[in-house]
Amino acid sequence: MDRIRLLSATTADRIAAGEVVERPAAAVKELVENALDAGAQRIAVSLEGGGISRILVIDDGHGMGPADLALCVERHATSKLPEEAALFRIATLGFRGEALPSIGAVARLSITSRTPEGEAWRIEVEGGVKHPPRPASGAPGTRIELRDLFFATPARRKFLKSPATESGHALEAVKRLALAWPEVAFQMEVEGRIALNLAPSDREGRLAALLGPDFAGAAVAISGEWPDLRLEGLAALPTLTRATAAEQHLVVNRRPVRDPLLRAALRVAYRDLIAPMRHPVAALFLELPPELVDVNVHPMKTELRFRDAAQVRGALISALRRGLAVGAGESAADDAAPAPAAPGMRDWQVPGWRPPTNGFAPGQRFANPGFYDSRPSGFAETLTPPPGPGPHQPSLHLPRAPGPAAGPEHPLLAPAPLDEIAEGPLGRPLAQLMETYILAEAPDGGLILVDQHAAHERLTHEAFKAQLVDGGVRSQPLLLPAVVELPALQAARLLEQAETLASLGLEIEDFGGGALLVRALPALLGNPDPAPLLRDLAAELAEWEETTALERRLDAAVARLACHGSIRAGRRLGPAEMAALLRQMEATPRANTCSHGRPTWLRFGKSEFEKLFGRK
């Protein structure tokens, strides 16, 4: 008995629809893409019941006559591939000819369309059953109404979320397309209320409208041009991150994508700028010849395959690193554009933070006592601190007369005389707090608070990287080689990577029995104790896999060395050293965050103090 049989066309369509139309947002995306391919300049979307009950998409595109209307609901019928060879140079958003028949197979579909010079016609499809076109009334363009999504496949309908959740996904899909097509007007209505209303604009205007002032105030321009590749867009400074990658907007040839290669390039570019488990925010637009990118990879067309993936990845990383290579304080004088919060920061820590509208009542305790770190728990409740230098009170060091600071001078802190140091965006140093933070006054009177260790860590990190690019980190031979005792496994790990460590200026040898002989240290580190450095490097090596790329190993090792080579909390600095640190921060790329992604400085402007004291 024969066991194999052909499925009916209706069943095959419903199976295929599971790949193309997985939820209402997918149907909305396909319909809006069709409108854009039809040359629409205005697109209106309306949802009811999260798109499960009803989806309506109206456009003013070129429309269809009765013959095209009858064909558009047939599988693999499309106007976007004039010849088979065009499959390898796709220049439209749609091309498969699957969206409308897939939607018609699982819902009740009605399409009314009219060309500029013709009459309106309508066709209806219900659960895969097609009716012939008939005359109708309507404006030029196309009106597509979809009702009772998945009524023909009720099992799939059970997997949908609440109407609010489904509406949110559909809104995001429309926003991503609107970002890629700024010259087109978009309006979206959800449950009778306007959720999106965008007039035609340019790219900058559309980015501001969709991504908001937080992004605009913390973003830098990214651009680059290579043979067969052009890149433009905006990327947020490392001070603005998110818990997910949802706000990474990547557009290739005007197609919004969630491509793994592009997202990986973003992660690499921000790798030593943001904290682990945080994600950068960016809107990047790539243009390349259609024949160099394959969009026929994923049913949802959200992933791509580049002919020269390495070139695209390298170009994106280099452009991002170049754009993000800004010194600290470039926006310090702009009180109207506050720097957003870094991960783990609270509202009061954010430069430009605005306190609650009701302000603080006299004597009320701050909601975030961590601001006072080492002060007694009731300090904020008193107008005057208890007399005497109690053991829990902060140390406040006013600038001393110019002269050498306590302890050996660090190689990167070789200040000029204080009166020769010009004032920059981070201002002039006023004091050192708790032997950890530098308090400075910005040119406009705002207060700058700098974490001396985090800031100097970034300076050291960038100095290491610069020397690596120049051919290798300069080492400083030890007058007497140091012997460091380590567990045998840790010593073995370090010896296996001795060549990599030597390129970083750290020269070690086996001394037997788990001991290592340290002959030289990176000159940038000054004169640190090599034992803690080697222990931390061994711990870092334990997390490396055999497949870890050399570049990643070097990045991790440089970050660890930079941490050990930086001035520590508790190191007392003189005014000239503090001023030198501020000026170097302003001139050092990526100095807004340390090597671990934490902020190096915070700003408190006039408006913050006025609100705190009830002056506004």
Summary of the structure (lengths in Angstrom):
residues: 616
radius of gyration: 30.7
end to end distance: 87.4
largest distance: 101.5
contacts: 1969
relative contact order: 0.09
helix: 34%
strand: 22%
